[in-house]
Amino acid sequence: MGTNTVNTLRDERPQALSSNLSGDGLQQACDALAQAANALLAVASAIAPKDVSCLAPKFPAVPVVDPVTVGEAVSEFLRAKARAGRSDRYLRALRVSLTSFTRGRFHKRLGDVTIYDLEQWIDANKWSLRTQAGYLSDVRVMFNFAMRRGLCASNPAAGVELPEYDEKLPCVHTPAQVRTALEFAREFDLNICRALALRYFAGIRSIECDRSGEVNIKPNHFEVTAANAKQTRSRRRRLIEIQPNLRAWLALGGTIDFGNGGHRWRWFREALRTKRELDMPDNVTRHTFVSYHVAHFGDVKRTAAESGHTEEILFSTYRELNCADGSLITPELAKEFWS
């Protein structure tokens, strides 16, 4: 129908323009032009798309940033980490660093936090360089979470330089120190002694020990289920062979089913320090297990499998060649440890 109308207009247009443009002729020409314009509008309406939104240029959608406060963002972040099954120890550490960050800015809009605010927060506290780096890392993670949720448009913590500091060398107890710790634990709390023996001679993490129970102690091995393992990408079930010395300590009794013994462990470490002059740094039992296991059995793959990490992490993080007193970890010293 549009084609016929156009042809009709093509035929009529010369006739209308060739007419006498005075008097009635001029009126006829005007009428003819009006009819032609109306016909063109009808044709355009017939061929035009009904939905013209397809003709609009396409731009990426800009996320809407909600005006949340720092306190609201931190609360949502902690809830999300708890829902994800992160350990109580990790959540407690996050609460400490983020509570410090929110102090004095709890009701401030998250999007109004600047690099200057963060630098001022760090400079106002007399923290060690290690603590500064840890706290800033926690705040960075929180802001990245907030960006993914559309709570803020940028991460000011990414613009703050992390302080550099010297990593402390991993601490490995000598066989004599291990004996001192276990014998003191036997007098202090038999349950602590049982768990400590598993940490020293099975290399399980503290969080894995807290999550496990007597049901995980099998006749010949200790089972770390995937659910009880540390939250990592390579989280999987593993079996750790129970060596004769561990079997002997387990035979003393006690139970590892005593719940979250955070306070009891702290009291034990403090008593061990004051009464036996022996410090127990974080992860010392795991570093001790890995170092002596490699030195005694000479099978790096086996040590890595029972420890629950890669060979690369074993050498870069856990294995040491010297004890806390500087003595070299030799096969002879490792034999003493496993006896």
Secondary structure as a PSIPRED ss2 file (coil, helix, strand):
# PSIPRED VFORMAT (PSIPRED V4.0)

   1 M C   1.000  0.000  0.000
   2 G H   0.000  1.000  0.000
   3 T H   0.000  1.000  0.000
   4 N H   0.000  1.000  0.000
   5 T H   0.000  1.000  0.000
   6 V H   0.000  1.000  0.000
   7 N H   0.000  1.000  0.000
   8 T H   0.000  1.000  0.000
   9 L H   0.000  1.000  0.000
  10 R H   0.000  1.000  0.000
  11 D H   0.000  1.000  0.000
  12 E H   0.000  1.000  0.000
  13 R H   0.000  1.000  0.000
  14 P H   0.000  1.000  0.000
  15 Q H   0.000  1.000  0.000
  16 A H   0.000  1.000  0.000
  17 L H   0.000  1.000  0.000
  18 S H   0.000  1.000  0.000
  19 S C   1.000  0.000  0.000
  20 N C   1.000  0.000  0.000
  21 L C   1.000  0.000  0.000
  22 S C   1.000  0.000  0.000
  23 G C   1.000  0.000  0.000
  24 D H   0.000  1.000  0.000
  25 G H   0.000  1.000  0.000
  26 L H   0.000  1.000  0.000
  27 Q H   0.000  1.000  0.000
  28 Q H   0.000  1.000  0.000
  29 A H   0.000  1.000  0.000
  30 C H   0.000  1.000  0.000
  31 D H   0.000  1.000  0.000
  32 A H   0.000  1.000  0.000
  33 L H   0.000  1.000  0.000
  34 A H   0.000  1.000  0.000
  35 Q H   0.000  1.000  0.000
  36 A H   0.000  1.000  0.000
  37 A H   0.000  1.000  0.000
  38 N H   0.000  1.000  0.000
  39 A H   0.000  1.000  0.000
  40 L H   0.000  1.000  0.000
  41 L H   0.000  1.000  0.000
  42 A H   0.000  1.000  0.000
  43 V H   0.000  1.000  0.000
  44 A H   0.000  1.000  0.000
  45 S H   0.000  1.000  0.000
  46 A H   0.000  1.000  0.000
  47 I H   0.000  1.000  0.000
  48 A C   1.000  0.000  0.000
  49 P C   1.000  0.000  0.000
  50 K C   1.000  0.000  0.000
  51 D C   1.000  0.000  0.000
  52 V H   0.000  1.000  0.000
  53 S H   0.000  1.000  0.000
  54 C H   0.000  1.000  0.000
  55 L H   0.000  1.000  0.000
  56 A C   1.000  0.000  0.000
  57 P C   1.000  0.000  0.000
  58 K C   1.000  0.000  0.000
  59 F C   1.000  0.000  0.000
  60 P C   1.000  0.000  0.000
  61 A C   1.000  0.000  0.000
  62 V C   1.000  0.000  0.000
  63 P C   1.000  0.000  0.000
  64 V C   1.000  0.000  0.000
  65 V C   1.000  0.000  0.000
  66 D C   1.000  0.000  0.000
  67 P C   1.000  0.000  0.000
  68 V C   1.000  0.000  0.000
  69 T E   0.000  0.000  1.000
  70 V H   0.000  1.000  0.000
  71 G H   0.000  1.000  0.000
  72 E H   0.000  1.000  0.000
  73 A H   0.000  1.000  0.000
  74 V H   0.000  1.000  0.000
  75 S H   0.000  1.000  0.000
  76 E H   0.000  1.000  0.000
  77 F H   0.000  1.000  0.000
  78 L H   0.000  1.000  0.000
  79 R H   0.000  1.000  0.000
  80 A H   0.000  1.000  0.000
  81 K H   0.000  1.000  0.000
  82 A H   0.000  1.000  0.000
  83 R H   0.000  1.000  0.000
  84 A C   1.000  0.000  0.000
  85 G C   1.000  0.000  0.000
  86 R C   1.000  0.000  0.000
  87 S C   1.000  0.000  0.000
  88 D H   0.000  1.000  0.000
  89 R H   0.000  1.000  0.000
  90 Y H   0.000  1.000  0.000
  91 L H   0.000  1.000  0.000
  92 R H   0.000  1.000  0.000
  93 A H   0.000  1.000  0.000
  94 L H   0.000  1.000  0.000
  95 R H   0.000  1.000  0.000
  96 V H   0.000  1.000  0.000
  97 S H   0.000  1.000  0.000
  98 L H   0.000  1.000  0.000
  99 T H   0.000  1.000  0.000
 100 S H   0.000  1.000  0.000
 101 F H   0.000  1.000  0.000
 102 T H   0.000  1.000  0.000
 103 R C   1.000  0.000  0.000
 104 G C   1.000  0.000  0.000
 105 R C   1.000  0.000  0.000
 106 F C   1.000  0.000  0.000
 107 H C   1.000  0.000  0.000
 108 K C   1.000  0.000  0.000
 109 R E   0.000  0.000  1.000
 110 L H   0.000  1.000  0.000
 111 G H   0.000  1.000  0.000
 112 D H   0.000  1.000  0.000
 113 V C   1.000  0.000  0.000
 114 T C   1.000  0.000  0.000
 115 I H   0.000  1.000  0.000
 116 Y H   0.000  1.000  0.000
 117 D H   0.000  1.000  0.000
 118 L H   0.000  1.000  0.000
 119 E H   0.000  1.000  0.000
 120 Q H   0.000  1.000  0.000
 121 W H   0.000  1.000  0.000
 122 I H   0.000  1.000  0.000
 123 D H   0.000  1.000  0.000
 124 A C   1.000  0.000  0.000
 125 N C   1.000  0.000  0.000
 126 K C   1.000  0.000  0.000
 127 W C   1.000  0.000  0.000
 128 S C   1.000  0.000  0.000
 129 L H   0.000  1.000  0.000
 130 R H   0.000  1.000  0.000
 131 T H   0.000  1.000  0.000
 132 Q H   0.000  1.000  0.000
 133 A H   0.000  1.000  0.000
 134 G H   0.000  1.000  0.000
 135 Y H   0.000  1.000  0.000
 136 L H   0.000  1.000  0.000
 137 S H   0.000  1.000  0.000
 138 D H   0.000  1.000  0.000
 139 V H   0.000  1.000  0.000
 140 R H   0.000  1.000  0.000
 141 V H   0.000  1.000  0.000
 142 M H   0.000  1.000  0.000
 143 F H   0.000  1.000  0.000
 144 N H   0.000  1.000  0.000
 145 F H   0.000  1.000  0.000
 146 A H   0.000  1.000  0.000
 147 M H   0.000  1.000  0.000
 148 R H   0.000  1.000  0.000
 149 R C   1.000  0.000  0.000
 150 G C   1.000  0.000  0.000
 151 L C   1.000  0.000  0.000
 152 C C   1.000  0.000  0.000
 153 A C   1.000  0.000  0.000
 154 S C   1.000  0.000  0.000
 155 N C   1.000  0.000  0.000
 156 P H   0.000  1.000  0.000
 157 A H   0.000  1.000  0.000
 158 A H   0.000  1.000  0.000
 159 G H   0.000  1.000  0.000
 160 V C   1.000  0.000  0.000
 161 E C   1.000  0.000  0.000
 162 L C   1.000  0.000  0.000
 163 P C   1.000  0.000  0.000
 164 E C   1.000  0.000  0.000
 165 Y C   1.000  0.000  0.000
 166 D C   1.000  0.000  0.000
 167 E C   1.000  0.000  0.000
 168 K C   1.000  0.000  0.000
 169 L C   1.000  0.000  0.000
 170 P C   1.000  0.000  0.000
 171 C C   1.000  0.000  0.000
 172 V C   1.000  0.000  0.000
 173 H C   1.000  0.000  0.000
 174 T C   1.000  0.000  0.000
 175 P H   0.000  1.000  0.000
 176 A H   0.000  1.000  0.000
 177 Q H   0.000  1.000  0.000
 178 V H   0.000  1.000  0.000
 179 R H   0.000  1.000  0.000
 180 T H   0.000  1.000  0.000
 181 A H   0.000  1.000  0.000
 182 L H   0.000  1.000  0.000
 183 E H   0.000  1.000  0.000
 184 F H   0.000  1.000  0.000
 185 A H   0.000  1.000  0.000
 186 R H   0.000  1.000  0.000
 187 E H   0.000  1.000  0.000
 188 F H   0.000  1.000  0.000
 189 D C   1.000  0.000  0.000
 190 L H   0.000  1.000  0.000
 191 N H   0.000  1.000  0.000
 192 I H   0.000  1.000  0.000
 193 C H   0.000  1.000  0.000
 194 R H   0.000  1.000  0.000
 195 A H   0.000  1.000  0.000
 196 L H   0.000  1.000  0.000
 197 A H   0.000  1.000  0.000
 198 L H   0.000  1.000  0.000
 199 R H   0.000  1.000  0.000
 200 Y H   0.000  1.000  0.000
 201 F H   0.000  1.000  0.000
 202 A H   0.000  1.000  0.000
 203 G C   1.000  0.000  0.000
 204 I C   1.000  0.000  0.000
 205 R C   1.000  0.000  0.000
 206 S H   0.000  1.000  0.000
 207 I H   0.000  1.000  0.000
 208 E H   0.000  1.000  0.000
 209 C H   0.000  1.000  0.000
 210 D H   0.000  1.000  0.000
 211 R H   0.000  1.000  0.000
 212 S C   1.000  0.000  0.000
 213 G C   1.000  0.000  0.000
 214 E H   0.000  1.000  0.000
 215 V H   0.000  1.000  0.000
 216 N H   0.000  1.000  0.000
 217 I E   0.000  0.000  1.000
 218 K C   1.000  0.000  0.000
 219 P C   1.000  0.000  0.000
 220 N C   1.000  0.000  0.000
 221 H E   0.000  0.000  1.000
 222 F E   0.000  0.000  1.000
 223 E E   0.000  0.000  1.000
 224 V E   0.000  0.000  1.000
 225 T C   1.000  0.000  0.000
 226 A C   1.000  0.000  0.000
 227 A C   1.000  0.000  0.000
 228 N C   1.000  0.000  0.000
 229 A C   1.000  0.000  0.000
 230 K C   1.000  0.000  0.000
 231 Q C   1.000  0.000  0.000
 232 T C   1.000  0.000  0.000
 233 R C   1.000  0.000  0.000
 234 S C   1.000  0.000  0.000
 235 R C   1.000  0.000  0.000
 236 R C   1.000  0.000  0.000
 237 R C   1.000  0.000  0.000
 238 R E   0.000  0.000  1.000
 239 L E   0.000  0.000  1.000
 240 I E   0.000  0.000  1.000
 241 E E   0.000  0.000  1.000
 242 I C   1.000  0.000  0.000
 243 Q C   1.000  0.000  0.000
 244 P H   0.000  1.000  0.000
 245 N H   0.000  1.000  0.000
 246 L H   0.000  1.000  0.000
 247 R H   0.000  1.000  0.000
 248 A H   0.000  1.000  0.000
 249 W H   0.000  1.000  0.000
 250 L H   0.000  1.000  0.000
 251 A C   1.000  0.000  0.000
 252 L C   1.000  0.000  0.000
 253 G C   1.000  0.000  0.000
 254 G C   1.000  0.000  0.000
 255 T C   1.000  0.000  0.000
 256 I C   1.000  0.000  0.000
 257 D C   1.000  0.000  0.000
 258 F C   1.000  0.000  0.000
 259 G C   1.000  0.000  0.000
 260 N C   1.000  0.000  0.000
 261 G C   1.000  0.000  0.000
 262 G H   0.000  1.000  0.000
 263 H H   0.000  1.000  0.000
 264 R H   0.000  1.000  0.000
 265 W H   0.000  1.000  0.000
 266 R H   0.000  1.000  0.000
 267 W H   0.000  1.000  0.000
 268 F H   0.000  1.000  0.000
 269 R H   0.000  1.000  0.000
 270 E H   0.000  1.000  0.000
 271 A H   0.000  1.000  0.000
 272 L H   0.000  1.000  0.000
 273 R H   0.000  1.000  0.000
 274 T H   0.000  1.000  0.000
 275 K H   0.000  1.000  0.000
 276 R H   0.000  1.000  0.000
 277 E C   1.000  0.000  0.000
 278 L C   1.000  0.000  0.000
 279 D C   1.000  0.000  0.000
 280 M C   1.000  0.000  0.000
 281 P C   1.000  0.000  0.000
 282 D C   1.000  0.000  0.000
 283 N C   1.000  0.000  0.000
 284 V H   0.000  1.000  0.000
 285 T H   0.000  1.000  0.000
 286 R H   0.000  1.000  0.000
 287 H H   0.000  1.000  0.000
 288 T H   0.000  1.000  0.000
 289 F H   0.000  1.000  0.000
 290 V H   0.000  1.000  0.000
 291 S H   0.000  1.000  0.000
 292 Y H   0.000  1.000  0.000
 293 H H   0.000  1.000  0.000
 294 V H   0.000  1.000  0.000
 295 A H   0.000  1.000  0.000
 296 H H   0.000  1.000  0.000
 297 F H   0.000  1.000  0.000
 298 G C   1.000  0.000  0.000
 299 D C   1.000  0.000  0.000
 300 V H   0.000  1.000  0.000
 301 K H   0.000  1.000  0.000
 302 R H   0.000  1.000  0.000
 303 T H   0.000  1.000  0.000
 304 A H   0.000  1.000  0.000
 305 A H   0.000  1.000  0.000
 306 E H   0.000  1.000  0.000
 307 S H   0.000  1.000  0.000
 308 G C   1.000  0.000  0.000
 309 H C   1.000  0.000  0.000
 310 T C   1.000  0.000  0.000
 311 E H   0.000  1.000  0.000
 312 E H   0.000  1.000  0.000
 313 I H   0.000  1.000  0.000
 314 L H   0.000  1.000  0.000
 315 F H   0.000  1.000  0.000
 316 S H   0.000  1.000  0.000
 317 T H   0.000  1.000  0.000
 318 Y H   0.000  1.000  0.000
 319 R C   1.000  0.000  0.000
 320 E C   1.000  0.000  0.000
 321 L C   1.000  0.000  0.000
 322 N E   0.000  0.000  1.000
 323 C C   1.000  0.000  0.000
 324 A C   1.000  0.000  0.000
 325 D C   1.000  0.000  0.000
 326 G C   1.000  0.000  0.000
 327 S C   1.000  0.000  0.000
 328 L E   0.000  0.000  1.000
 329 I C   1.000  0.000  0.000
 330 T C   1.000  0.000  0.000
 331 P H   0.000  1.000  0.000
 332 E H   0.000  1.000  0.000
 333 L H   0.000  1.000  0.000
 334 A H   0.000  1.000  0.000
 335 K H   0.000  1.000  0.000
 336 E H   0.000  1.000  0.000
 337 F H   0.000  1.000  0.000
 338 W H   0.000  1.000  0.000
 339 S C   1.000  0.000  0.000
